[in-house]
Amino acid sequence: MKLTITILIAFVAGLHLYFLWFEMFAWTTRGKKIFKKFPKDMFEPTKSLAANQGLYNGFLAA
């Protein structure tokens, strides 16, 4: 049981670290590929908002 809980916690922390990377460093490059229905010119003005969310996810991963 303890092993299962540890694996689940590591998985959730890994997800938050992925979101940190995506929102802080890949928002303007990969974001356009992932969110295809969004306008292409939306990503650059919202870069600081995404970085803020990425930092928040980093704190959750810790």
N, C-alpha and C positions, 0 to 999 in steps of 0.2 A: 504494500500500500504506500509506504514511504517513497519507494522508487517511482511509482506512478505519479505521485504528487510532485516530486522533483522534476520529472520529465515534463509535466504540464507547465510548471512554473518556468522552466527553461524555454519551452516553446513560446509562451506568452512574452517572455523577455526578448526572445529572438524576433518576434513580430514587431515589437516596439522599436528594436534597433533597426530593423528594415525600414520602418516608417520614418525613423529619424534620418537615415541615409537618403531615402527618397525625397522627403520634404525639404531637407536642408541642402542637398547637393545635386539632386537630379530632377528638380521640379521643372525647370525650363527645357530639359532635354527629353527625359523619358515621360514626363507628365503629358506632353503632347501626344505621345504614342499610346499611353494608357487611356487617357480621357479624350477619345477621338471626337466626341460630339461637342466638346467645348470649343469656343472660338480660339484660334491659334494666338491671337494677340492678347489673350487674357492672362497668360502665364507670367510674362515679365512684370506687369504691374502688381501681381499678387505674390511675387517671390518672397517678400519680407513676411507676409502673412503665413505662407507655407513654412518658412524657416522658424517662425515662432511656434507653430504646431509641432515641427520636428524636434525642437528643443524640449517641449513639453513631453513628447514621447520618449525622449532620452531620459528625462527624470523618472518617468514611469518604469523604464527598463532597469533603472538602478534599484 
